[in-house]
Amino acid sequence: PLVVACHADRQALREKVEDMYDHAISSYLQYAFPADELMPLSCEGRWHRSRGDLDAVLSNSSLTLVDSLDSLVLFGRMDDFRFAVQWLSENLRFNKDVVVSTFELNIRVLGGLLSGHLLAEKKLPEYRGALLAKAEDLGSRLAEAFDTPTGLPYSRVHLTRGMQGVPDKSQTITAAEAGSFLIEFGVLSLLTGDMSYYAKARRSLLALWNKRSSISLFGSAANVESGAFENRAAGVGPGLDSLFEYLVKAYVLFDDLELWHIFQDVYEALDKHAKFEGFSFNTDMFRGAWTASTLSPLAAFWGSVQAMIGDVQGAMRTHTYWTALWSQNSALPEVLDVNNIMGMAMSPARDCPLRPELFETTFYLHQATGDFFYVNVTNSFADAINSFSRVKCGFAALADVGTKRLDDRMDSFFVSETLPYLYLTAFPEALDRLPYRDFVFSTEGHAFPLFNAAGGYARLPHSGIQLQRLFPVSQFRPVLRCPKLGVIDRMVMHARRDMVFVPKVAERPLHPVMSCATPWASVILVSGPENDPHISALSALAAAFGKALKPLHDAAGAVSAAALATCASGDARCPSIEEPSLHPSAAGGQDFPTSSACQGVAPRQPFASTVRYPRLEMMAANGGRPYDTATGLWVRAQKASGGGQS
């Protein structure tokens, strides 16, 4: 059950988080600097790569110091900020013999340098622009990864030899990696006057968008040479998260209206196909059917985007669900399965690197509503981190959320995002320490002012073209404001905080039934071979609805002649013509012909996924026993305060 203080002392919470930040940044400076990251259990810096892809962010660039420039200002540590700017101006170099992640260095290092430059211009009279020169140097090195036929960047680049220094370069990049250069490259273009950076970032984003499905979804990984999606799972979690965030924030920052139009289409599609209450599940980009019952805490950021665009009720629901998951262990493991919410023993990945996404959504909701509930829950978040992760030399990530075994890592985002979002919820007045009236936070927590509010910015080529046509009487677009929740809306959403529903998904995903606009059909064709036991198990269920269930493939995996004849008769629900053969052993993956009356895409809930209709299991309360063992339909979590059953 979620336990929060009834009336957290805001001043005490502020001082608590300030003490946490002081412990974290002081430990890095004492034990790790100038290394990229602190190893809090070893009390030393991380100088060597030993963790595979996890270490692709290491570049011997004092990563944590660069990443924390904004947070030093937010926490009022101006002496440390002055030291950091001076040291980086004199010592930071990127002529390193190392292969790095283009995405991670963009959001952490390039973003940190750019935002640090803007802050130093306002805060430090002696500053002469050295960080911008460093940022332009790094940007030119990262830009070499975009030299591909599609404009999608490679996920790795060598800092001195470009792509020539990456002998075994992967041709796969996630959509989040490819689509999350808009802000940093856009700001770099504005500050330097070189518009090629934003052009590259924009071309990469549009390369993904141009490969979307007919239901406006795109997958989580694409091939940089062909642009084709290699992973068809759509959603808001890993592989896609920051892309959606940047569509909104880059629109706000640069007045690039096309990005807003793209986001609106995607948001509607995700809401229709991927959403279940406060969760969004991975969904096949063509069929619109859920593909997994697992969730990643990266998806908890979605509430912040919902709050930004004015869907405050949706954001509150997202926050409620993820906070309920957090309450199970006072931490969020890297992967959760809704089939096993109550018992984390079977969680596929039990580690927790103290990610900021849930705290980010909490901050945005507190900004949007002013509700003291978010201060209370922030107090619970801070207490949990202090209790389980605080060690002599900083804060250690959790290697196991159940046993609270620690991991020897303190990622840079802990000081650039996790602690700042906790702090800004406890003490929103800290935002006044930033010298901007209107600004956005990047996906790494770096603050960038709106170009028309900061002064000194040029205009991007795509800025304002459509806006001037739509709003001819105004020089700039109308300022968007979050709508206030009405009294009834607020009462409803408060009540929903005590209630969390979880879909009961099959342990092994069933072959989805491809159906289309033939509701009168008496036969349903299922993707899979005729000897598949899951199809046999569903036959009785289909019969209960007056339907006959037949396999799409024969035992060898090829499309069966019987299926072809059935579909040609027009008396069947058939696969969409957009879909290739769905069975992995089907020869050549040939397209399955359909009748002219059967050419729509699959609905949100395919028939064979009946187990995904809300048969719900309890998350928290009543000792883990189902609320209604007879039906298992609706359950309620324990109230946040006072205990008992709601």
N, C-alpha and C positions, 0 to 999 in steps of 0.2 A: 504493500500500500504506500501511496505517496504521503510522506510525512513532512510538513513544512511548519515553520514557526508561524503562529497565528499573527503576530505583529512584530516582524523583524525590526530591529533598531537600525534605521537607515545609516546613521552616523557610525554605529559599531560595524555594520557591514562594509561601509566605505573603508574604514580603517583596517578591517580584516583583509580586504582585497589589496589595499595598498601595501600591507605587510607581506602578502603573498608575492606581489610583483617585486618588491624590494629583495626578497629572498631569492627569487628566480633570476633576476638580472644581475644581482650582485654575485651570485654563485657562478653564473656564466663568466662574468668579468674576472673573477678571482681564480677560477679553476680551469677555464677552457679558452678564454680569449688569447690569441686571435683565431682559434680554430672555428670551424663552421658551427659545430654543435657541442653541447655539454653532455657528458656521460655522468649523470648524477650519482650513480652508485659507485663508480670508480673514482669520482672526483677529478676528472681530467677531460680534456677535449677529445673530440672524435677526429683524428687525423688520417685514419686509414679506412679504406673501403673493405667491408667484410660481410655485408648484408644483401648483396646482389642489387636488384633494381632499387631497393630502398635507399641505397647510397648514391643514386644518380644525381641527387641534388647537391652533393658535396663538390665544391669547386675551389676550396681554399680561398674563399672570398669573405671570410668573417660573416657568414650567412646570418647568424642570429643577431649580430649587431646591426647589419643592414636592415633586416626584417623588422627590427624593433624601433626604428627611428620615430615613427608616428607615435607609438605607445609611450616613448620617453616624454614626448610633449604632452600627451593626454594625462599622464600621471604627474605632470608638473616637475619633472626631473631635468631642468634646463642645463644644469652643469654637465650631466651625463650626455645630454643631446649635443652640447657644444663640443665635448670631447670626441664623441662619435663622429661628428661631421668633420672635425679637424683631422682625426686619425685616418678616416677613410679617404679624405681629400689627398692626403700625403702618401698613403701606403697601398691603397687598393689597386690591383692590376688584374687584367684578364688574359694576359698572354701565357696561359697555363696549358701544359700538355695533358689535357684531361677531356674525356667525353662526358657530357652532362645532359640532363633532361632539359629540353628546350622549354617545356611548359613550366617546370618548377623554377628555373632561373628567371623566367619571365615574370611570374607572379610574385616571387619572393625577392629576388635581387634587383631586377630592372624596376619593378614597381616600388620597392623600397627606396632606391636611389632617386627616382623621379619625385615621389612624394616628399622625401627628405630634402630634395633641392627646393621644392616649393615652400616648405616650412622654413628652411634656413634663410631663404630670401626675405621672409617676413620677420623672422625671430632673431637673426644674427646679423648685426650691422657689418661685421667684418667679413662676411661670407662673399665669395667672388665667383660662384657658379661651378666649382670643381665637380660637384656630384652630377651635374647635367652632362659634363664631358665624359665622366665615367659611364653614365647611362647610355650615351650615344655610342660609345665604344662597344659596350656589351650588346646593344641593340643591333649593331651592324654584324656582329658575330652570330647572333641568333637568327638574323634574317637569312643567312645562307641556307638554313634548313628549308626555306620555302621555295627553293629552286626545283620544282617538280612539275610534271605535266598538268596536274590538277590544281596546283596552288596550295594543296594541303602540305603542311610541314612534316618533315621527319621528326620522330620523337626524340632523337638523340643528335647531337652535333658536337664536333671537336672545337674547342675554343680557339685554337690557333690554325688548324688545318681545315676547318669547315667539314664538309661531308667526305672529303678525301681521307680524313682521319677516323672515319667510322667504317671499318672494313666489312663488318657483318651487320649492316644497318637493317633494321626491321622496316618492312613496308606497311606496317599496321600502326595506326595512331587512333587514340580514342577521340570521340567527338568533343569531349570537354577540353582535351589538349589542343585540338585544332581550332576550336572556336573561342578560346579564352585569351586571345592576344589583343582584342579590340580596345580595351581601356589603356593598357600600357603602351602599345604601339600607337594608339591614337594620340595620347598625351605627348609621346615622344615626337610625333609629327608636328603637333601644335607648338611645342617648345623649340624645335630645331628648324621648322619650316620645310623639312623633307617629308613630303606627303606619301612617299613610297612605303613607309612603315604601315600606315593605316590602310593603304591600298592592299598590301599583302594580307593583313589581318582580315580585311573585309572579303577578299577573294577566297580565302580559306573557309570562312563562314558560309559564303554563298555556294561553295562547292559541296558542302554538306546539304544545304537546303535544297539544292537542285536535284539531289538524289533521294528526296523524301518519298514516302509512299503516298498512295492516293488518299489516305486518311490523315495526312500531315504529320506523320511520325517519322523519325529517323533513328537508325540503330546507334549503338554505343561505340563502334569501332569501324574504321574505313581503311581502304587501301589507298596509299598516297599516290600510287601510279595510275590506278584506274578510277578512283573515287567511289568504287562499289563498297557497300557495307559488308564487312566480314562478320560482324556480330549484329544480329537483327533485334536485339533486346532494347526496346525503348523504355524510358522511365526518367526519374529525376535523381537517381543515385549515381554510383561510380560510373565514370565514362561519359556522363552527360551533365552533371550538376552545374558546374560553373558556366557552361555555355548559355543556359537559360538566364542565369543571373546577369551575364554580360550583355545579352540582348536588351534587357530592361535598362541596365545602368549605362550602357554606351549610348542608348537612345537619349536618356536624361542628360548625359554629359555632353553629347555632341549634336543633339537635335537631328540624328539620323533616323528619319521616320520609317524607313524600310525595315529597320531592326524591330521597331515596335509592331509593325504589321506581321512580321514573321513570328514574333513572340505570341501575339494574340491567336494566330492559327494553331501554334503548338500547344498553348495553354488550354484551348478548347478541346483539342484532341486528347491530351493527357487527362483532362478532367472527365472525358467521356469514356476512355478505354482503360486507363491505368489506375484510376482512383478507387479506393475503397475507404470510405469514412476519412480518417486522418492519415491514411497510408497511400502510397503509390507503389504498385508492384511492377516489376519488369514485365513488359508487354511486347508481343511480337509486332513489329512495325507494320506488317502487312495484314495480319489477321485481326489485330486488336484484342488478342486473347492473352491472358496472363501466362507467363512461361516459368515462373518460380514462386515459391512461397517464402523466399528469403528477403531480408531487408538489410540495408547498410545505413549506419548513422550519418553518413554523408548526406542522405536524403532529408535529414532534419532541417537543413538550411531552407527547404522549400517554403516554410512558413514566413521567412523574412521577405522572400520575393512576393508572396501573396499579400503581405502587409504593405509592401511598397506600391503595389498596383491597386490597392484599395479593397481587396478581398479579405477584410479583417476577420470575418467569421470563419472563412476557410483557414486562415492562418492560426486562429485560436484552436480549431479542430486539429490541425497538424501538430501544434504544440502540445495539446492535451495527450494525443496518442504517443508521441515520442517521450514526453515526460513520464507517462505511465510505464513505458518500457524501461526508461532510466531507473525508475523506482524499484525495479526488481532486484538490482544489485548496486544501486547508487552509482552506476556507470553503464555505458553502452558498449557492448562488444562489437568488434568490427563486422560481424555478420550475425544476424538473428533469423531464426526460422519461426514463423507464426504457428507452425505445428507443435512447437515445443516452447511456448512462452514461459510457462511456469518452471520448467526444469532446464537450466542453462547447460546441463552436463553434456547435451548433445549439440551445442552450438558449434557450427563449423569453424568459427574463428573467435576465440575468447579474449583476445588482447584488446586493450583500450589505450590509444596514444593520447588521451586527453584532448580530443578534437573539440573545435569551437562551435560546430553548426547548431546544436540545440541552444546554446547560450546566445548565439547570434539571433535566432528567432525570438528568444525571450526578450532581448534588447529592443528589437523592432516592434514587438507587440506592446512593450511598455511605452515606447514612444507614441504608438498609435492610439493607445487606450488610456494611459495613465493609471492603469489598474494596479493597486498595491500587491495583488496576488503575485505579480512577476518579481517584485522585490523579495517576497517571502520565498519563492521557489529558488531564486538566485542565492539566497542565504543557504538553502539546502545544498545547492551545487557546490558552493565555496566550502562548506563544512566537509562535504564528502572528499573533495580533493585534498584539503588540509589533513584529513584523517587518514586517508589511504596512500597518498602519493608524496607527501612532504618528507624529505630526507635531509641529511646534513648538507648536501651540496646541491640543493635545488628541489625539483619535483620530478619523480620518476613515473613513467607510463606504467600501466598495469599489463602484465603478461597474461593474467587470468582474472577476469572480473569476478569469478566465484570465490577463489581462494585469496584474492588480492595479492598474489605474487607479483613482484615488481620487475620491470624491464629497465635495462640500463640505457635509457634514451629520454631526452627532453627536446622535442622538436621545436624548431624556431617559431612555429605558429602558436605555441603555448604562450609566448610573450608578445606576439604580434596580434593575436586574435582572442584566444581563450580568456586570458585575464582581462584584456581591455573590454570585452563585451560584458563580462561580469561587473566590471567597474562602472561602465556607463549605465548599466541598469541600476546600480546602487547609487551612483552619483552622476546623473545626466548633465549636471552643470559643468562637468569636465569638458564637454563639447565646446564650451566657450573658450577653451584654451587653444582651439584651432582658429587660425585667423581668417576663417571663411564664414560666409552666411549660408551659402548653399553648396553642398558637396555630396559626393557618394563615397562609400567604402568599397574598395576592390574586394575580390574574393579572398585576398590575404590580409584584409583589414587596413589597407593603405588609403589615406584620404586624398581625394582629388576634387578640386573646386570646379563648379560649372564654368565653362569657358567665358560666358557672358557676364559672370560675376567676379572672376578673378582678375581680369585686366591683363593685357599683354599677350593674349592668345590670338593667333590667327584663326581663320575659319576653315574647317575641313571642306573639301570639295563637295561632299554629300550633305553638308549641313544646310538646313533651312530651305532647300529648293522646293520640296513639296509643302513645307510648312508655310512659306510665303504665299503659296497658292491657296492653301486651306484657310489661313488666318491673315488676310491681306491688310487688316487694320492694325496689326501688331508686329513689331519688329521681331519678337521672339514668340515661341509657342506659349499658350496659356500655362500658368503654373498649376500643376496637379496637386490636389490635397486629398489626404485620406478622409473618407466620409466618416462622420461620427456615428457610433452605434446608437440606435434608439433604445429606449428603456426595455421594450419587449425583447429586442435582439440580445441585449446584454443579459437579461434574465435567462433566456434560453441557453446562451452559451455558457453561462455560469453553471447551470444545471448539468450541462453535458460534460463538465470537467470530472464528474463523478461516474462517468459511464464510458466504457471503452469496449468496442466490439472487435472481434478478431475472426476473420474468415477461416474456416476449417478446410485446408487444402489437402489434397491427396498426398501421401508420402512420396509416391512416384507420380510425376505429372502424366496425366492420361493423354493419349493421342487426341488432339483437339478435332472436333467435328467442324468442317468447313461448311457453312451454310450461307445462303443468300436470299434474295427476295422471292422465295417460293414457299410461303407459309402453308400452302395447301398440300405440299408434297407428302407422300406416304412413306417414302424411303429416305433414310439418312445415310449418306456415305461417309465412312470414317477413315481417316488417313491411317494406314497400317495394314499388315498382312492378315490373311484370312485365319491364320493360326494364332493370332495374338490373344492371350488370355484376357486382356483388359477389354477387348471388343466383346468377347463372349460375356464378360461380367456385366457389360452395359446393355446387352440385348434385352434382358428382362425389364430394365428400367425404361428402355425405349418402347417396349410393348405396352407398358402401363400408360403411355401417352398415345397409344394407337399408331405407333410408328414402327417400321421395320429397320433394323440396323444391319448394314452390309459393309464389308471391308472394301477399301479402295484398291488395295494391292493383292496380288496372289502371294503364295508362299515364298516365291523367289524375289519378291520385292518390286516386281513390275506391275504397272497398272493392269488390272484384270479386264478380260474381255467382257465379263458380266457387268463390271462397273461402267464400262464404256456404253454398253447397251442400255443400262438403266438410266444413265444420265442423258443419253440421246433421246430417250422416250419423253423427257421433260417432266417425269414424275419423281424427281429426286432433288434433294438438297446437295449441291455439288460444290467442289472447291472453286474459289474465285479464279478467273483466268489470269489474275496477277500472280498467282502462286505457282511455283514449280512443284513437281512431285515432292511430297513431304516426307516420304519414307526414306531413310538414309541409304538403303540398298537399292533404290530404284535406279535402273540403268539410265545413265546419262542425265538424270534429273529432268526428264522431258516434261513439257507442259501438259496439263490435263485438259482436254477439250471440254467445253461446256455448251449447254444449249443456250440459245439467245435469251431465254427467260431467266438465266442463272448467271449473271455477270456482276453481281454486287460484291462488296467485301464483307468479311465476316462481322457479325454483330459483336457487341461488347462481351457477352457471355455465351459462348458456343454451347450447344446442347451437351456434348460429352463432358463439359466442365461443370455439370450440375453440382458436383461436390463443392464447387466454389460459390454456389449460392449460399446466403448467410446461414450456415449451420455454425454457431459460434461457440467458442470455448472461453472459459473464464481466465482473466489475466491475474487478478489480484483480489483476494477477499475470501472469507469463509474457509481458510486453511487450504486453499487450492482445490476444493471440491466444486464440481459444477453447480451452478445456481439452480438449474432445472435439469436433473438427470433424465427425465422422461423425454424431453424434446431437444434439449441443448440449444434452444433457439436464441434466447436473449439473456445476457448476464450483465451484471454491474460490478464495477470495481469498488473497492472500499473508499469511503469518503476521505478527502484530504485531511480533514480534521475531525476529531470526535469519534472516529471509529464506527463500527456498526455497518449494517447493510443499508445501502441507499434504496 
